[in-house]
Amino acid sequence: MSKQQETTLLVPGARGWETWKQSSAGGFVLQSADGPARASDLSGLPSGNLAMLFPVRGMHALPFKASSTDESLFEDLAAMHAERLGVRADPMAGQLSDTFLITKDEENATLLCVVLKSPGDGDLPPRSPKEFDISPRAFAPVGEAIATWVEFGRWVFAFYRNGKLLYSQATSSSGPAPDAGCLREIQLALGQLSIQGLQLKPEVVYVWSPEGDAGSAGSLERGLGLAARVMPRPEPQLPDPRSKLLPADVRAARRAQVARQQKIAAIAAVVVAYLGVAGYFGYGVWRDKQSIKQAKATAAEILSDADNAQMEQHKLEWEELQPVVNNNRAPVEIMSRVAKAIPPNSGLRLKTAEINIGEIKLVGEAPQAAPVQTFSRNLEKSAGLAEYKWDAPPPQNDAKGWNFVFTGSLPK
């Protein structure tokens, strides 16, 4: 960007796209807010350089600790890490991945691998941006912090270490303030990072509320045990270092392809008319076009089979990751729901609980048979466990009380 004062930045807003214009002083000034939710519906974009920040929902943030400090290996290590998690960038949709260095010591480095989801129809503006980045990198709090704000009606959050983005995720919360669901997803993300050896010790949680309401931080302040600061979202800044993200404009490519095909068809029509008197050559052209058509049809069939096989493999690998990426499959969440199903003050207790992919086995005991039956009914009625098919035989009596073994499995 040689002329910073001519740069226009497209930023995901609370309800729609925002347009920010860079001033001669280097900062950005809001030009328009509450634009359309589809980037393709943006109109009246200023002339000059255009940069776009992808929303949190349009990306995968995959932080990890690399056992090497050789920066020439970072891209390959990030690609292998994403591959293990079942996240693959579409090679036909441009440069959809990038790797950012968070911290580095003598032997290890903490990296963030970012993979964009393939842009669909309506995800790119009518004029192709010169460069792209992700919205959490445009807002960088100092030190170790958590920040949460609203993008397109949904709360999102990000973790920062030394002012650099470590992780970001969109939540399912859409209320006027972060609710218990938002808090739970933040706590689960912190736990998952800790398991990977990426412990975060935030000093503050920022709530960038669209309305700036001080009451917006109550649940997060209590749940995280951190001081909360409620304020409007800060002005965006161009991230440093710049990203290498460069998604291809599929719509523009299709329009160019149609134009090329029309041009080729027009030239072919002229040639056929000019050589119409030479039937042999005309037949040769027709035969070649038929061969090309048949070759394209054969190639399309081969590509379709490969795509289907790749999709099935992706589904299998994604299913293996359900205990990590799906809150309803997380062992900690499942145990919480099982605990809530235990009748209070009944003396019923669990001796062992085995949670595997698609199966739960509960072994416990109670002083009376009635609490065991109540526990069985609660499991079948629980909003988070009702999808399991429960095998709950009658409890067995011995000298110590009533023993039971319940097994729940997900339908195949």
C-alpha positions in Angstrom: 0.0 0.0 0.0 2.1 2.9 -1.3 -0.5 5.6 -0.5 -1.9 4.9 2.9 -4.2 7.8 2.8 -6.1 6.2 -0.1 -6.6 2.8 1.6 -10.2 1.7 2.4 -10.7 -1.0 5.0 -13.7 -3.3 5.0 -14.4 -4.4 8.6 -17.1 -6.9 9.9 -19.4 -4.9 12.1 -22.0 -5.7 14.7 -24.8 -5.9 12.2 -23.2 -5.5 8.8 -20.0 -4.5 7.0 -18.3 -1.2 8.0 -16.2 1.0 5.7 -13.1 2.7 7.2 -11.0 5.3 5.4 -7.3 5.7 6.2 -6.4 9.3 6.9 -3.1 11.1 6.2 -2.2 10.7 9.9 -2.2 6.9 9.5 -5.3 6.1 11.5 -8.7 5.0 10.2 -12.0 7.0 10.3 -15.4 5.3 10.0 -17.1 6.2 6.8 -20.2 4.0 7.0 -21.6 1.5 9.4 -24.4 -1.1 9.4 -23.8 -2.0 5.8 -25.1 -5.2 4.2 -24.3 -8.6 5.7 -23.2 -9.8 2.3 -19.9 -8.2 1.1 -21.1 -8.5 -2.6 -23.9 -6.1 -1.8 -21.6 -3.3 -0.8 -21.9 -0.2 -3.0 -20.3 3.2 -3.3 -16.8 1.9 -2.3 -14.2 4.7 -2.5 -11.6 4.6 -5.2 -8.0 3.6 -4.3 -6.5 0.6 -2.5 -9.0 -1.7 -0.8 -8.3 -4.1 2.1 -10.7 -6.6 3.6 -10.8 -8.2 7.1 -12.5 -11.6 7.1 -14.9 -12.2 10.0 -14.1 -14.7 12.7 -16.8 -17.1 11.5 -15.0 -17.3 8.1 -11.7 -18.7 9.4 -10.1 -21.5 11.5 -7.6 -20.4 14.1 -5.2 -23.3 14.9 -2.5 -22.4 17.4 0.3 -24.9 18.3 3.7 -25.2 19.8 6.5 -26.1 17.3 9.6 -27.9 18.5 11.7 -25.8 16.1 12.8 -22.2 15.8 13.8 -22.4 12.2 11.4 -20.0 10.5 11.8 -21.7 7.1 10.0 -24.8 8.6 7.1 -22.9 10.0 4.8 -23.1 7.0 5.4 -26.9 6.6 4.8 -27.5 10.4 1.6 -25.4 10.2 0.4 -27.4 7.2 1.0 -30.7 9.0 -0.8 -29.4 12.2 -3.8 -28.3 10.2 -3.8 -31.7 8.3 -3.9 -33.6 11.7 -6.9 -31.5 12.7 -8.7 -32.3 9.4 -8.6 -28.7 8.2 -7.6 -28.3 4.6 -7.5 -25.2 2.5 -9.0 -25.4 -1.0 -6.0 -25.4 -3.3 -8.3 -24.0 -6.1 -9.5 -21.0 -4.1 -6.2 -19.0 -3.8 -3.9 -18.6 -0.8 -6.3 -19.4 2.1 -3.7 -20.1 4.8 -1.0 -18.2 6.6 1.2 -18.7 9.7 2.1 -16.1 12.3 4.8 -16.2 15.0 3.5 -15.5 18.5 6.5 -16.2 20.7 9.9 -17.9 20.3 12.5 -19.1 22.8 15.7 -21.1 22.4 14.1 -24.4 21.5 10.4 -23.8 20.8 8.1 -21.4 19.0 4.4 -20.7 19.4 2.7 -20.3 16.1 -0.8 -19.5 14.9 -2.0 -21.2 11.7 -4.9 -19.4 10.1 -7.0 -21.2 7.4 -9.8 -19.3 5.7 -13.0 -21.1 4.7 -13.4 -21.0 0.9 -15.3 -17.8 0.1 -18.8 -18.5 -1.2 -21.2 -16.5 -3.3 -21.6 -13.1 -1.6 -18.5 -13.3 0.6 -16.3 -11.0 -1.5 -17.0 -7.4 -2.4 -17.9 -6.3 -6.0 -14.4 -4.8 -6.3 -11.5 -7.1 -5.6 -9.4 -6.0 -2.6 -5.7 -5.6 -2.9 -5.0 -7.5 0.4 -6.8 -9.5 3.0 -6.4 -10.3 6.7 -8.6 -11.4 9.6 -10.5 -9.1 11.9 -9.0 -10.2 15.3 -5.5 -9.1 14.1 -6.8 -5.6 13.6 -7.5 -5.1 17.3 -4.4 -5.9 19.5 -4.7 -5.3 23.2 -1.5 -4.9 25.2 -0.2 -7.9 27.2 -2.2 -11.1 27.7 -5.9 -10.4 27.4 -9.3 -11.8 26.3 -11.5 -9.6 24.1 -15.1 -10.2 23.0 -17.2 -8.3 20.6 -20.1 -8.7 18.1 -19.8 -9.6 14.4 -22.9 -9.9 12.3 -25.1 -10.4 15.3 -23.0 -13.0 17.1 -20.5 -12.7 19.9 -16.9 -13.7 19.1 -13.9 -13.8 21.3 -10.1 -13.7 20.9 -7.1 -14.5 23.1 -4.0 -12.3 22.9 -0.5 -12.9 24.1 2.0 -10.0 24.1 -0.4 -8.1 21.9 -0.5 -10.8 19.3 -3.5 -12.9 18.3 -3.2 -16.5 19.8 -6.8 -17.8 19.2 -10.2 -16.7 18.0 -13.6 -18.2 17.8 -17.2 -17.3 17.0 -19.9 -18.3 19.5 -23.6 -19.1 19.2 -24.5 -16.2 21.6 -26.5 -13.4 20.0 -27.9 -11.5 23.0 -27.2 -7.9 23.9 -24.5 -9.1 26.3 -22.2 -12.1 26.6 -24.2 -14.9 28.3 -23.5 -18.2 30.0 -23.1 -19.9 26.7 -20.4 -17.4 25.6 -18.6 -17.8 28.9 -18.7 -21.6 28.6 -17.2 -21.5 25.1 -14.4 -19.2 26.4 -13.7 -21.5 29.3 -13.6 -24.6 27.0 -11.2 -22.8 24.6 -8.9 -21.9 27.5 -8.9 -25.5 28.7 -8.1 -26.9 25.2 -5.2 -24.5 24.8 -3.9 -25.6 28.2 -4.0 -29.2 27.1 -1.9 -28.3 24.1 0.7 -26.6 26.4 -0.5 -23.1 25.4 -1.6 -21.8 28.8 -2.9 -18.3 28.8 -2.8 -16.1 31.9 -5.1 -13.2 30.9 -4.9 -10.0 33.0 -8.2 -8.5 31.8 -11.2 -9.3 29.7 -12.3 -6.6 27.3 -16.0 -6.4 26.3 -16.2 -4.3 23.2 -20.0 -3.7 23.5 -21.8 -2.1 20.6 -23.8 -0.1 23.1 -21.0 0.4 25.7 -23.2 -0.8 28.5 -21.3 -1.5 31.7 -23.6 -4.3 32.6 -22.4 -6.3 29.6 -19.4 -7.7 31.5 -21.1 -9.2 34.5 -21.2 -12.9 33.6 -17.6 -12.8 32.2 -16.2 -11.0 35.1 -17.7 -13.5 37.6 -17.0 -16.6 35.5 -13.4 -15.8 34.5 -12.4 -14.1 37.8 -10.9 -11.2 35.8 -11.4 -7.5 35.8 -13.6 -6.6 32.9 -13.4 -3.4 30.9 -16.5 -2.4 28.8 -15.9 0.0 26.0 -16.7 0.5 22.3 -14.6 -1.5 20.0 -11.3 0.4 19.2 -10.5 1.7 15.8 -9.0 -1.0 13.5 -5.4 -0.9 12.4 -3.6 -2.6 9.6 -2.0 -5.7 11.1 1.7 -6.1 11.3 3.2 -8.2 9.8 0.8 -8.2 6.8 -0.8 -11.5 5.9 -0.2 -13.5 2.7 -3.9 -14.4 2.5 -5.2 -13.9 -1.0 -8.4 -15.8 -1.8 -9.4 -16.1 -5.4 -12.5 -14.4 -6.6 -14.4 -17.4 -7.9 -17.2 -15.2 -9.3 -14.7 -13.1 -11.3 -13.0 -16.2 -12.5 -16.3 -17.6 -13.7 -17.2 -14.4 -15.5 -13.8 -14.4 -17.2 -14.3 -18.0 -18.2 -17.7 -17.3 -19.8 -16.2 -14.3 -21.6 -13.4 -16.5 -23.0 -15.8 -19.2 -24.0 -18.0 -16.7 -25.8 -15.0 -15.2 -27.5 -13.8 -18.7 -28.6 -17.3 -19.5 -29.9 -17.5 -16.3 -31.9 -14.1 -16.9 -33.5 -15.0 -20.5 -34.3 -18.3 -19.3 -35.9 -16.3 -16.9 -38.2 -13.8 -19.6 -39.1 -16.6 -22.1 -39.9 -18.4 -19.6 -42.1 -15.1 -18.7 -43.9 -14.3 -22.3 -44.5 -17.8 -23.4 -45.1 -17.0 -24.3 -48.7 -14.4 -26.8 -47.4 -16.6 -29.5 -45.9 -13.6 -31.6 -45.0 -12.1 -28.9 -42.8 -15.5 -28.1 -41.4 -16.0 -31.7 -40.4 -12.5 -31.8 -38.9 -13.4 -28.8 -36.6 -16.7 -30.4 -35.6 -14.9 -33.7 -34.8 -12.3 -31.9 -32.7 -15.0 -30.0 -30.7 -16.8 -33.3 -30.0 -13.5 -34.8 -28.8 -13.0 -31.8 -26.5 -16.5 -32.0 -25.2 -16.1 -35.7 -24.5 -12.8 -35.2 -22.8 -14.3 -32.4 -20.6 -17.2 -34.7 -19.6 -14.8 -37.5 -18.7 -12.6 -35.1 -16.7 -15.7 -33.9 -14.8 -16.7 -37.4 -13.9 -13.2 -38.2 -12.6 -13.1 -34.9 -10.6 -16.5 -35.6 -9.1 -15.4 -39.1 -7.8 -12.2 -37.6 -6.3 -14.2 -34.8 -4.6 -16.7 -37.3 -3.1 -13.9 -39.5 -1.8 -12.1 -36.5 -0.3 -15.4 -35.3 1.3 -16.1 -38.7 2.9 -12.5 -38.9 4.3 -13.0 -35.4 5.7 -16.3 -36.4 7.4 -14.6 -39.4 9.0 -11.7 -37.3 10.3 -14.0 -34.6 11.5 -16.1 -37.2 13.4 -12.9 -38.3 15.2 -12.4 -34.7 16.4 -15.9 -34.3 17.8 -14.8 -34.6 21.5 -12.6 -31.5 20.9 -14.6 -29.3 18.5 -18.2 -30.2 19.5 -19.3 -29.0 22.9 -22.0 -31.7 23.0 -19.2 -34.4 22.6 -16.7 -32.9 25.1 -16.1 -35.3 28.0 -16.2 -32.5 30.5 -19.5 -31.3 29.3 -21.0 -34.8 29.2 -19.9 -35.5 32.8 -21.5 -32.2 33.8 -24.8 -33.3 32.3 -24.5 -36.7 33.9 -23.9 -35.1 37.3 -27.0 -32.9 36.9 -29.1 -36.1 36.3 -28.1 -37.6 39.7 -31.1 -37.2 42.2 -30.0 -34.7 44.9 -29.5 -36.0 48.4 -30.2 -39.6 47.3 -26.8 -41.1 48.2 -26.4 -42.3 44.6 -22.8 -42.0 43.5 -20.8 -43.0 40.4 -17.8 -45.4 40.9 -16.5 -45.2 37.3 -17.5 -43.3 34.2 -16.1 -44.2 30.8 -16.7 -41.8 27.9 -15.6 -42.8 24.5 -16.6 -41.6 21.0 -20.3 -42.4 20.7 -20.5 -44.3 24.0 -20.9 -43.7 27.7 -20.6 -46.3 30.4 -21.7 -45.5 34.0 -21.0 -47.8 37.0 -22.4 -46.7 40.4 -24.3 -47.6 43.5 -27.1 -46.3 45.8 -28.5 -47.2 49.2 -32.0 -47.7 47.7 -33.3 -48.8 44.3 -35.6 -45.8 43.8 -32.8 -43.3 43.2 -31.3 -45.6 40.5 -34.6 -45.6 38.7 -34.9 -41.8 39.0 -31.4 -41.4 37.7 -32.2 -43.7 34.7 -35.3 -41.5 33.8 -33.3 -38.3 34.2 -30.6 -39.5 31.7 -33.3 -40.3 29.1 -34.9 -36.9 29.6 -31.7 -34.8 29.8 -31.5 -32.2 26.9 -27.8 -33.0 26.4 -28.1 -36.8 26.8 -31.4 -37.7 25.2 -29.8 -38.4 21.9 -28.1 -41.4 23.4 -29.8 -44.8 23.4 -29.6 -45.9 27.0 -29.4 -49.5 28.2 -30.4 -49.3 31.9 -31.1 -52.8 33.4 -32.6 -53.0 36.9 -30.1 -52.5 39.7 -28.6 -55.5 41.6 -28.8 -55.7 45.4 -25.9 -56.8 47.6 -24.9 -56.3 51.2 -23.8 -52.7 50.6 -26.8 -51.5 48.6 -27.9 -51.4 45.0 -25.4 -51.6 42.1 -26.1 -50.5 38.5 -24.4 -50.4 35.1 -25.9 -48.0 32.5 -24.6 -47.8 28.9 -25.5 -45.1 26.5 -24.6 -45.2 22.8 -25.2 -42.8 19.8 -27.2 -44.3 16.9 -25.0 -45.4 14.1 
